[in-house]
Amino acid sequence: MKKLSMIAVATALTASTSAFADPMIIQEWSFINEAGFSSFTATNKPANAVNSPTLSGDSANGGASILAGGSLPDNLCWGDPASGSGGEQSCLSISSPASNNTTQTWDENGVMQDLNGGAPQGNAMTVGIGEDYTSALKQGTALRHDNFPITGQYLDTVTIKDALQLTAVTPSGTVVDAPELSFLVDFWETPNAGLDGDGTCPFGPSAFTADSVNARGCSDLFEIIDFNSNMGNGMKVIGQGADYIDFAVKFKVTGVDASMYHTDYELITRLSGLDVAFDDGRGFATRENGVNILNAQFAIRAVDAPEPSTLAVFAMSLLGLAGFSRRKAKK
């Protein structure tokens, strides 16, 4: 009977443990998003080439950097301008940093546009577990490709580092560094007339097809060949369409009372604005002779916290009762 009584009490303890109120989800965050180029590789430089790829700019714009290794260049240019290019190189630029106080970003033509009628875009709001995140996306940094005909030395690969720092409105003073993201991008500088000069492009219709991504010649391509986070949490693609890719990585909030505040979240990043290329959808096409904008937006969503199994809680309850019984017997 005594054992049965203990089991009954343990069962009650287990039930009461699962009946506690759920911790509150942290609802609102101010933020800073910073990104820059950490490294690149280029093709062999031809003997008659003039320019080598050059890095410039400051991802922190003169302020304190939130990147793990400090601020990085946010502008990369390469190649010798070809005839008919207007004397311009090809360049990649990042609009860094971005924050809840940011008022503008590039539109699809590379012109600055208001995000919120000229007012700051505002804080990021957390999405509940399993809920749709698309209406909660906030503007982070954006990548711009000024794509012009060039000769000489071409860009081969580039690595982009991206950091997001979140500061909770409540509990006040809680600062979280979301997983720092790293993208290794393979850049395809394709001949305008096609790989074999026959108009066949690696992506889309033939070169110079009107009203297409290849209207001004075969588009160049970005292929994300590796992406990871510095916290060891693997990123996974959670959605994609003709002009966007969504991927997520989990993170945990520390330094708060876990009995009061939910601590498990995921950072969802959406890359959008260019035609998605490659069979696995991890790349984008950039049009020739013009400006191309790849937007990076993000959302924060709560995720289920790992819970001990009912059996484990039951066993812990039994152990607690056994210890209590031993202490009682010693008295």
C-alpha positions as CSV (number, residue, x, y, z in Angstrom):
1,M,0.0,0.0,0.0
2,K,2.9,2.3,0.9
3,K,4.4,1.9,-2.6
4,L,1.0,2.5,-4.2
5,S,0.6,5.7,-2.2
6,M,4.0,6.9,-3.4
7,I,3.1,6.2,-7.0
8,A,-0.1,8.1,-6.6
9,V,1.7,11.1,-5.2
10,A,4.3,10.9,-7.9
11,T,1.6,10.8,-10.5
12,A,0.0,13.9,-9.0
13,L,3.4,15.7,-8.9
14,T,3.9,14.8,-12.6
15,A,0.5,16.2,-13.5
16,S,1.0,19.4,-11.5
17,T,4.4,19.9,-13.2
18,S,2.8,19.9,-16.6
19,A,0.0,22.2,-15.4
20,F,2.3,25.1,-14.7
21,A,1.6,28.2,-16.8
22,D,3.7,28.5,-19.9
23,P,6.5,31.1,-19.7
24,M,5.7,34.4,-21.5
25,I,7.0,34.8,-25.1
26,I,9.3,37.9,-25.4
27,Q,7.1,40.0,-27.7
28,E,9.1,42.9,-29.0
29,W,12.7,43.7,-30.0
30,S,14.8,46.6,-31.2
31,F,17.6,45.4,-33.5
32,I,20.7,46.1,-35.4
33,N,21.6,44.1,-38.5
34,E,25.2,44.3,-40.0
35,A,26.8,42.5,-42.9
36,G,30.0,42.7,-44.9
37,F,32.4,40.8,-47.1
38,S,34.9,38.7,-45.1
39,S,36.8,37.3,-48.1
40,F,36.7,36.6,-51.8
41,T,38.6,34.7,-54.5
42,A,39.0,35.8,-58.2
43,T,40.0,34.2,-61.4
44,N,43.6,34.4,-62.7
45,K,44.4,38.0,-63.8
46,P,45.1,38.1,-67.6
47,A,48.3,39.8,-68.7
48,N,46.4,42.7,-70.3
49,A,44.0,43.2,-67.3
50,V,44.2,46.5,-65.5
51,N,42.1,46.2,-62.3
52,S,42.2,43.7,-59.5
53,P,39.1,43.2,-57.2
54,T,39.0,45.8,-54.5
55,L,37.2,46.0,-51.1
56,S,36.1,49.2,-49.5
57,G,33.5,50.7,-47.1
58,D,32.6,49.9,-43.5
59,S,29.8,47.6,-42.5
60,A,29.3,49.4,-39.2
61,N,29.3,52.9,-40.9
62,G,31.8,54.2,-38.4
63,G,30.0,52.9,-35.3
64,A,30.6,49.9,-33.0
65,S,30.4,46.6,-35.0
66,I,28.3,43.7,-33.8
67,L,30.2,41.2,-36.1
68,A,32.3,38.7,-34.2
69,G,35.5,39.8,-35.9
70,G,34.7,43.5,-36.1
71,S,33.5,45.6,-39.0
72,L,34.0,44.4,-42.6
73,P,34.1,46.1,-46.1
74,D,30.6,46.4,-47.6
75,N,31.7,47.2,-51.2
76,L,33.5,44.9,-53.7
77,C,34.3,45.9,-57.3
78,W,36.1,44.0,-60.0
79,G,36.9,43.8,-63.7
80,D,37.9,46.3,-66.5
81,P,34.9,48.1,-68.0
82,A,34.1,46.8,-71.5
83,S,33.2,49.0,-74.4
84,G,29.5,50.0,-74.1
85,S,29.5,49.6,-70.3
86,G,29.7,53.4,-69.6
87,G,33.1,52.9,-68.0
88,E,31.8,51.1,-65.0
89,Q,33.1,48.0,-63.2
90,S,30.8,45.4,-61.7
91,C,30.3,45.9,-58.0
92,L,28.6,44.3,-55.0
93,S,27.4,46.6,-52.2
94,I,25.6,45.9,-48.9
95,S,23.3,48.5,-47.2
96,S,24.8,48.0,-43.8
97,P,23.9,48.5,-41.0
98,A,20.1,48.4,-40.8
99,S,18.0,48.7,-37.6
100,N,14.5,49.4,-36.2
101,N,15.3,53.1,-36.9
102,T,16.0,52.6,-40.6
103,T,13.7,54.6,-42.8
104,Q,14.7,53.6,-46.3
105,T,16.0,50.8,-48.4
106,W,16.8,50.2,-52.1
107,D,13.9,49.5,-54.5
108,E,14.3,47.1,-57.4
109,N,16.0,49.8,-59.4
110,G,18.5,50.7,-56.8
111,V,16.7,53.9,-55.8
112,M,16.2,54.6,-52.1
113,Q,12.5,54.2,-51.0
114,D,10.7,54.9,-47.8
115,L,9.9,51.8,-45.7
116,N,7.2,53.4,-43.4
117,G,6.2,56.6,-45.0
118,G,9.5,58.2,-44.1
119,A,9.2,57.1,-40.4
120,P,11.5,54.4,-38.8
121,Q,10.3,50.9,-39.7
122,G,9.9,50.0,-36.0
123,N,10.7,47.1,-33.7
124,A,10.5,43.4,-34.6
125,M,7.5,41.6,-33.2
126,T,7.8,37.9,-32.2
127,V,5.5,35.5,-34.0
128,G,4.0,32.7,-31.9
129,I,4.9,29.0,-32.2
130,G,3.8,27.6,-35.5
131,E,2.3,30.9,-36.7
132,D,2.8,32.5,-40.1
133,Y,5.8,34.9,-40.1
134,T,5.4,36.7,-43.4
135,S,3.6,39.7,-42.1
136,A,6.2,40.2,-39.4
137,L,9.3,40.5,-41.7
138,K,11.5,43.4,-41.0
139,Q,14.0,45.0,-43.5
140,G,17.6,44.0,-42.8
141,T,20.5,44.6,-45.0
142,A,20.2,44.4,-48.8
143,L,22.7,43.3,-51.4
144,R,23.1,45.3,-54.6
145,H,24.8,44.1,-57.8
146,D,25.7,46.8,-60.3
147,N,26.1,44.3,-63.2
148,F,28.0,45.8,-66.2
149,P,29.9,44.2,-69.1
150,I,33.6,43.7,-68.0
151,T,36.8,42.1,-69.2
152,G,39.9,41.2,-67.3
153,Q,39.8,39.5,-63.9
154,Y,36.4,38.2,-62.7
155,L,35.0,37.5,-59.2
156,D,34.9,33.8,-58.4
157,T,33.6,33.4,-54.8
158,V,32.7,35.7,-52.0
159,T,31.9,35.1,-48.3
160,I,29.3,37.3,-46.6
161,K,29.0,37.5,-42.8
162,D,25.7,38.7,-41.3
163,A,25.0,39.5,-37.6
164,L,21.8,40.4,-35.9
165,Q,21.6,41.8,-32.3
166,L,18.3,41.9,-30.6
167,T,17.4,43.9,-27.5
168,A,14.1,43.0,-25.8
169,V,11.7,45.7,-24.8
170,T,10.5,43.4,-21.9
171,P,12.4,42.1,-19.9
172,S,14.3,45.4,-20.3
173,G,18.0,45.2,-20.9
174,T,18.0,41.6,-22.4
175,V,20.4,41.6,-25.3
176,V,20.7,38.6,-27.6
177,D,23.2,38.0,-30.4
178,A,21.3,35.8,-32.9
179,P,23.5,33.2,-34.6
180,E,26.0,35.0,-36.9
181,L,25.3,33.7,-40.5
182,S,28.0,33.0,-43.0
183,F,27.3,32.6,-46.8
184,L,29.8,31.2,-49.2
185,V,28.6,32.3,-52.7
186,D,29.9,31.0,-56.0
187,F,29.6,33.8,-58.6
188,W,29.0,32.9,-62.3
189,E,30.1,35.7,-64.7
190,T,28.5,34.4,-67.8
191,P,29.2,35.6,-71.4
192,N,26.4,37.8,-72.6
193,A,26.0,35.9,-75.8
194,G,25.9,32.5,-74.1
195,L,28.4,29.9,-72.9
196,D,29.2,28.8,-76.4
197,G,28.3,32.0,-78.2
198,D,25.0,30.5,-79.4
199,G,22.7,32.4,-77.1
200,T,22.1,29.5,-74.7
201,C,22.2,30.8,-71.1
202,P,22.7,28.7,-68.0
203,F,19.4,30.0,-66.6
204,G,16.2,31.1,-68.4
205,P,15.5,31.7,-72.1
206,S,18.1,32.5,-74.8
207,A,20.2,35.6,-74.6
208,F,18.4,38.9,-75.6
209,T,14.9,37.4,-75.2
210,A,12.6,40.4,-74.7
211,D,10.9,40.9,-71.3
212,S,13.0,38.2,-69.6
213,V,15.8,38.0,-67.1
214,N,18.1,37.6,-70.1
215,A,16.8,40.5,-72.1
216,R,20.2,42.2,-72.1
217,G,22.3,39.1,-72.5
218,C,22.7,36.0,-70.3
219,S,22.2,36.9,-66.6
220,D,25.0,36.3,-64.1
221,L,24.3,33.9,-61.3
222,F,24.9,33.7,-57.5
223,E,24.9,30.2,-56.1
224,I,25.0,29.7,-52.3
225,I,27.3,26.7,-52.0
226,D,27.6,26.8,-48.2
227,F,25.8,28.5,-45.4
228,N,26.1,28.0,-41.7
229,S,26.0,29.8,-38.3
230,N,28.7,30.2,-35.7
231,M,26.6,28.6,-33.0
232,G,26.7,25.2,-34.5
233,N,22.9,25.3,-35.3
234,G,22.3,24.1,-38.8
235,M,20.2,26.3,-41.0
236,K,17.4,24.8,-43.0
237,V,15.3,26.1,-45.9
238,I,11.7,26.3,-44.8
239,G,10.1,27.9,-47.9
240,Q,10.9,29.2,-51.4
241,G,9.2,30.5,-54.5
242,A,10.1,32.0,-57.9
243,D,11.8,35.0,-56.3
244,Y,12.6,34.2,-52.7
245,I,14.2,31.7,-50.3
246,D,13.3,31.4,-46.6
247,F,15.6,29.7,-44.1
248,A,15.7,29.4,-40.4
249,V,18.2,28.8,-37.5
250,K,17.3,28.3,-33.9
251,F,18.7,30.2,-30.9
252,K,18.2,30.5,-27.2
253,V,17.7,33.5,-25.0
254,T,20.0,33.4,-21.9
255,G,20.1,35.6,-18.8
256,V,16.4,35.6,-18.2
257,D,14.2,33.7,-15.7
258,A,13.2,30.6,-17.8
259,S,10.2,30.0,-15.5
260,M,8.9,33.5,-16.5
261,Y,10.1,33.9,-20.1
262,H,10.1,31.6,-23.1
263,T,13.8,31.1,-24.2
264,D,13.6,29.2,-27.5
265,Y,13.2,31.0,-30.8
266,E,14.2,30.9,-34.4
267,L,15.6,33.5,-36.7
268,I,13.9,33.3,-40.1
269,T,15.7,35.1,-43.0
270,R,14.1,35.8,-46.4
271,L,16.2,36.6,-49.4
272,S,14.1,38.0,-52.2
273,G,13.8,40.3,-55.2
274,L,15.7,38.3,-57.9
275,D,14.7,35.2,-59.9
276,V,15.6,32.0,-58.0
277,A,18.0,29.8,-60.0
278,F,19.5,26.2,-59.7
279,D,17.6,23.0,-59.1
280,D,17.9,23.2,-55.3
281,G,16.7,26.8,-55.3
282,R,19.9,28.2,-53.6
283,G,20.8,30.8,-56.1
284,F,19.7,33.9,-57.9
285,A,20.0,35.4,-61.4
286,T,21.2,39.0,-61.9
287,R,20.3,40.9,-65.0
288,E,23.1,42.4,-67.2
289,N,23.6,46.1,-67.8
290,G,21.7,47.3,-64.7
291,V,21.2,47.3,-61.0
292,N,20.0,44.2,-59.2
293,I,18.7,44.2,-55.5
294,L,18.6,41.1,-53.3
295,N,16.7,42.0,-50.1
296,A,17.4,40.4,-46.8
297,Q,14.4,40.5,-44.4
298,F,14.0,38.7,-41.1
299,A,11.4,37.6,-38.5
300,I,11.6,36.1,-35.0
301,R,9.4,33.2,-34.2
302,A,9.0,31.3,-30.9
303,V,9.6,27.5,-31.1
304,D,8.7,24.7,-28.8
305,A,11.2,24.2,-25.9
306,P,12.6,20.7,-25.5
307,E,10.7,19.1,-22.6
308,P,11.6,16.1,-20.5
309,S,9.5,13.1,-21.2
310,T,6.5,12.2,-18.9
311,L,8.4,9.1,-17.8
312,A,11.5,11.1,-16.9
313,V,9.4,13.6,-14.8
314,F,7.6,10.6,-13.2
315,A,11.0,9.1,-12.3
316,M,12.3,12.4,-10.9
317,S,9.1,12.6,-8.8
318,L,9.7,9.1,-7.4
319,L,13.3,9.9,-6.6
320,G,12.2,13.1,-4.8
321,L,9.7,11.2,-2.7
322,A,12.2,8.4,-1.9
323,G,14.6,11.1,-0.6
324,F,11.9,12.6,1.4
325,S,11.0,9.2,2.9
326,R,14.6,8.6,3.9
327,R,14.9,11.9,5.6
328,K,11.7,11.2,7.5
329,A,12.9,7.8,8.6
330,K,16.2,9.3,10.0
331,K,14.2,11.6,12.2
